[in-house]
């Protein structure tokens, strides 16, 4: 079997074609990451007049700080809840769209629209609805005997940011699940129905294993999303409060660096966060991917 090969008459042309991507990667990823890594070993004053090389002192102080350890716990709880809820609800909606409205594009379009909403706007939207003074949802909860107030109740605040972050990500997950479900051959499901398998058994034994690559991909993406891309939502809703109950790692990087002007500690936190996400992704690809059926 003969394979087709592309021959570039100019040896510089391939490098010119990939140059924009290399430029973007260097400027917006490698350079900031390298700068943060170097700054994590420095102690700087707020005005940049004095810089001292302190080796691992910033890291040592972080792991001895109970506030930072609490931020670890908040991040873990938040990431697990957002990942589980957003993927589960999106899969349910995608299955419903396939079963009930197979030929309708309007339903799918309406479910995809929330992904176009900016994180800060999504946070403000849910902040208004759950506001204890003017929010319609808070009013309905009080009518049911639930005294909702995320301004003073840490549990209510965590629930609020989980709901807002989950709602924002459902559309993205739905889009991928819908495409995966549409790629499953109907003949396999019909064969299962002929063998006497019910709808639920056909889904979990035939359909779900076939869409496991998409599920695995979305789990990785949602964990990264919960740890990095939810800053705007948290900043617009709770700003890490009350009493830092919703301060996850990415928000603490901002708070210490831009509000507290502790640049060395903030850089060390960003490096740790980056290492955590890379490690989680590597573990998922190393162990969880074995269960994925391609």
C-alpha positions as CSV (number, residue, x, y, z in Angstrom):
1,X,0.0,0.0,0.0
2,X,1.4,3.3,-1.1
3,X,1.1,6.2,1.3
4,X,0.9,9.8,0.1
5,X,3.6,12.2,1.3
6,X,3.6,15.9,1.1
7,X,6.8,17.4,-0.4
8,X,7.6,21.0,0.4
9,X,9.8,22.6,-2.3
10,X,11.0,25.1,0.2
11,X,12.6,23.7,3.4
12,X,11.7,26.8,5.4
13,X,8.0,26.6,4.5
14,X,7.1,24.0,7.2
15,X,8.7,26.1,9.9
16,X,6.9,29.2,8.7
17,X,3.6,27.3,8.9
18,X,4.0,26.3,12.5
19,X,5.7,29.5,13.5
20,X,2.4,31.3,14.6
21,X,1.6,28.3,16.9
22,X,5.1,28.2,18.3
23,X,4.9,32.0,18.9
24,X,1.6,31.7,20.8
25,X,2.9,28.8,22.9
26,X,6.1,30.6,23.9
27,X,4.6,34.0,24.6
28,X,1.4,32.9,26.4
29,X,2.5,29.7,28.1
30,X,6.2,28.9,28.3
31,X,7.3,32.5,29.0
32,X,4.7,33.2,31.8
33,X,5.3,29.7,33.3
34,X,9.1,30.2,33.3
35,X,8.7,33.7,34.9
36,X,6.4,32.3,37.6
37,X,8.8,29.5,38.3
38,X,11.7,31.9,38.7
39,X,9.6,34.3,40.8
40,X,8.6,31.5,43.2
41,X,12.2,31.5,44.5
42,X,12.3,35.2,45.1
43,X,11.0,37.5,47.8
44,X,10.0,40.9,46.5
45,X,8.6,44.0,48.1
46,X,5.3,45.4,46.8
47,X,7.1,48.1,44.8
48,X,9.8,46.0,43.2
49,X,12.7,47.9,44.8
50,X,14.2,44.9,46.5
51,X,14.5,41.3,45.5
52,X,16.0,38.5,47.5
53,X,16.7,34.9,46.3
54,X,15.2,32.7,49.1
55,X,15.3,29.2,47.5
56,X,12.3,27.1,48.7
57,X,11.3,29.5,51.5
58,X,8.0,30.5,49.7
59,X,7.0,26.8,49.3
60,X,7.9,26.0,52.9
61,X,5.7,28.9,54.2
62,X,2.8,27.8,52.0
63,X,2.6,24.3,53.3
64,X,2.9,25.6,56.9
65,X,0.0,28.0,56.3
66,X,-3.4,26.6,57.5
67,X,-5.2,29.0,55.2
68,X,-3.4,27.5,52.1
69,X,-4.1,24.0,53.3
70,X,-7.8,24.9,53.7
71,X,-7.8,26.2,50.1
72,X,-6.6,22.7,49.0
73,X,-9.6,21.2,50.7
74,X,-12.0,23.7,49.1
75,X,-10.5,23.1,45.7
76,X,-10.8,19.3,46.0
77,X,-14.5,19.5,47.1
78,X,-15.3,22.1,44.4
79,X,-13.5,20.2,41.6
80,X,-15.2,16.9,42.4
81,X,-18.7,18.3,42.7
82,X,-18.4,20.4,39.5
83,X,-17.0,17.5,37.5
84,X,-19.5,14.9,38.6
85,X,-22.5,17.2,38.3
86,X,-21.7,18.8,35.0
87,X,-20.8,15.5,33.3
88,X,-23.8,13.6,34.7
89,X,-26.4,16.3,33.9
90,X,-24.9,16.8,30.4
91,X,-25.0,13.1,29.7
92,X,-28.6,12.9,30.9
93,X,-29.6,15.9,28.7
94,X,-27.8,14.5,25.7
95,X,-29.5,11.1,26.1
96,X,-32.9,12.8,26.4
97,X,-32.2,14.9,23.3
98,X,-31.3,11.7,21.3
99,X,-34.3,9.8,22.6
100,X,-37.0,12.4,22.4
101,X,-35.9,15.1,19.9
102,X,-33.6,13.2,17.6
103,X,-34.3,15.5,14.6
104,X,-34.7,18.8,16.5
105,X,-31.8,21.2,16.4
106,X,-33.6,24.0,18.4
107,X,-33.4,22.0,21.6
108,X,-29.7,21.3,21.2
109,X,-29.0,25.0,20.3
110,X,-30.7,26.3,23.4
111,X,-28.7,23.9,25.6
112,X,-25.4,25.0,24.0
113,X,-26.0,28.8,24.3
114,X,-25.0,29.1,28.1
115,X,-21.4,28.2,27.1
116,X,-21.1,31.5,25.3
117,X,-21.8,33.4,28.5
118,X,-18.7,34.8,30.1
119,X,-17.8,33.3,33.5
120,X,-18.2,36.7,35.3
121,X,-21.6,37.2,33.7
122,X,-22.7,33.7,34.7
123,X,-21.5,34.4,38.3
124,X,-23.4,37.7,38.4
125,X,-26.6,36.0,37.0
126,X,-26.6,33.4,39.8
127,X,-25.6,36.0,42.4
128,X,-28.7,38.0,41.6
129,X,-31.0,34.9,41.7
130,X,-29.6,33.7,45.0
131,X,-29.2,37.2,46.6
132,X,-30.8,36.9,50.1
133,X,-32.4,40.4,49.7
134,X,-33.6,40.6,46.1
135,X,-33.0,37.1,44.6
136,X,-36.1,35.1,43.4
137,X,-34.5,31.8,44.3
138,X,-33.6,32.9,47.8
139,X,-37.3,34.2,48.1
140,X,-38.6,30.8,47.1
141,X,-36.2,29.0,49.5
142,X,-37.4,31.1,52.4
143,X,-41.0,30.3,51.4
144,X,-40.1,26.6,51.8
145,X,-38.5,27.3,55.2
146,X,-34.9,27.4,54.1
147,X,-33.0,30.4,55.4
148,X,-30.6,30.9,52.4
149,X,-27.8,33.4,52.9
150,X,-24.5,32.8,51.1
151,X,-23.1,36.0,52.4
152,X,-22.7,34.5,55.9
153,X,-23.2,30.8,55.5
154,X,-20.1,29.0,54.1
155,X,-22.1,25.9,52.9
156,X,-24.6,28.1,51.0
157,X,-21.7,30.0,49.4
158,X,-20.0,26.7,48.3
159,X,-23.4,25.5,46.9
160,X,-23.8,28.7,45.0
161,X,-20.4,28.6,43.2
162,X,-20.9,24.9,42.4
163,X,-24.3,25.6,40.8
164,X,-22.9,28.5,38.8
165,X,-19.8,26.6,37.6
166,X,-21.8,23.5,36.8
167,X,-24.4,25.4,34.8
168,X,-21.6,27.2,32.8
169,X,-19.9,23.8,31.9
170,X,-23.0,21.7,31.1
171,X,-23.3,23.1,27.6
172,X,-19.8,22.2,26.7
173,X,-20.2,18.6,28.0
174,X,-23.6,18.3,26.3
175,X,-22.1,19.2,22.9
176,X,-19.5,16.4,23.1
177,X,-21.9,13.8,24.6
178,X,-24.5,14.5,21.9
179,X,-21.9,14.0,19.1
180,X,-20.7,10.8,20.8
181,X,-24.2,9.4,21.1
182,X,-25.0,10.2,17.5
183,X,-21.9,8.2,16.4
184,X,-23.1,5.0,18.1
185,X,-24.6,2.6,15.5
186,X,-28.3,2.0,16.0
187,X,-27.9,-1.6,14.9
188,X,-26.1,-2.4,18.1
189,X,-28.9,-1.0,20.2
190,X,-31.5,-2.8,18.1
191,X,-29.6,-6.1,18.5
192,X,-29.6,-5.6,22.3
193,X,-33.3,-4.9,22.2
194,X,-33.9,-8.1,20.3
195,X,-31.9,-10.0,22.9
196,X,-34.3,-8.6,25.5
197,X,-32.2,-5.9,27.1
198,X,-34.2,-2.9,28.4
199,X,-33.3,0.8,27.6
200,X,-31.2,1.2,30.8
201,X,-29.3,-2.0,30.3
202,X,-28.7,-1.2,26.6
203,X,-27.3,2.2,27.6
204,X,-24.9,1.0,30.3
205,X,-23.7,-2.2,28.5
206,X,-23.7,-1.0,24.9
207,X,-23.8,2.8,24.5
208,X,-21.8,4.0,27.5
209,X,-18.7,1.8,26.8
210,X,-18.7,3.1,23.3
211,X,-18.7,6.8,24.4
212,X,-16.1,6.1,27.2
213,X,-13.3,8.0,25.3
214,X,-15.5,11.1,25.2
215,X,-16.4,10.6,28.9
216,X,-12.7,10.3,29.8
217,X,-11.8,13.4,27.8
218,X,-14.5,15.4,29.5
219,X,-13.5,14.3,33.0
220,X,-10.0,15.7,32.3
221,X,-11.3,18.9,30.8
222,X,-13.8,19.5,33.6
223,X,-11.1,19.0,36.4
224,X,-8.9,21.6,34.6
225,X,-11.9,23.9,34.2
226,X,-12.9,23.7,37.9
227,X,-9.3,24.5,39.0
228,X,-8.5,27.2,36.5
229,X,-11.5,28.7,34.6
230,X,-13.8,29.3,37.5
231,X,-12.0,32.3,38.8
232,X,-14.4,34.7,37.1
233,X,-17.4,32.9,38.6
234,X,-16.0,32.9,42.2
235,X,-14.9,36.6,41.9
236,X,-18.4,37.7,40.8
237,X,-20.3,35.7,43.3
238,X,-18.5,35.2,46.6
239,X,-15.0,36.7,46.2
240,X,-13.7,33.7,48.1
241,X,-15.9,34.4,51.2
242,X,-17.5,34.2,53.6
243,X,-14.4,33.7,55.8
244,X,-12.5,32.3,52.8
245,X,-14.9,29.3,52.6
246,X,-14.9,29.4,48.8
247,X,-11.3,30.4,48.2
248,X,-10.0,27.8,45.9
249,X,-6.3,27.7,44.8
250,X,-6.7,29.8,41.7
251,X,-8.5,32.5,43.6
252,X,-5.9,32.5,46.4
253,X,-3.2,33.0,43.7
254,X,-5.0,36.2,42.7
255,X,-5.7,37.3,46.2
256,X,-2.2,37.0,47.5
257,X,-0.6,38.4,44.3
258,X,-2.8,41.3,43.3
259,X,-4.5,42.2,46.6
260,X,-1.8,41.2,49.1
261,X,1.1,42.0,46.7
262,X,3.0,39.0,47.9
263,X,4.4,38.2,44.5
264,X,6.8,35.4,45.5
265,X,4.1,33.4,47.4
266,X,1.6,34.0,44.6
267,X,4.1,32.7,42.0
268,X,4.9,29.6,44.1
269,X,1.1,28.9,44.4
270,X,0.7,29.1,40.6
271,X,3.6,26.7,40.1
272,X,2.0,24.2,42.6
273,X,-1.4,24.5,40.9
274,X,0.2,23.9,37.5
275,X,2.0,20.8,38.9
276,X,-1.2,19.5,40.4
277,X,-3.2,19.8,37.2
278,X,-0.4,18.1,35.2
279,X,-0.1,15.3,37.7
280,X,-3.8,14.7,37.8
281,X,-3.9,14.6,34.0
282,X,-1.0,12.2,33.9
283,X,-2.6,9.9,36.5
284,X,-5.9,9.9,34.6
285,X,-4.1,9.0,31.3
286,X,-2.0,6.4,33.1
287,X,-4.6,4.5,35.0
288,X,-8.2,5.6,34.1
289,X,-7.5,5.4,30.3
290,X,-7.0,1.6,30.7
291,X,-10.7,1.3,31.2
292,X,-11.6,3.3,28.2
293,X,-12.7,1.3,25.2
294,X,-11.6,2.8,21.9
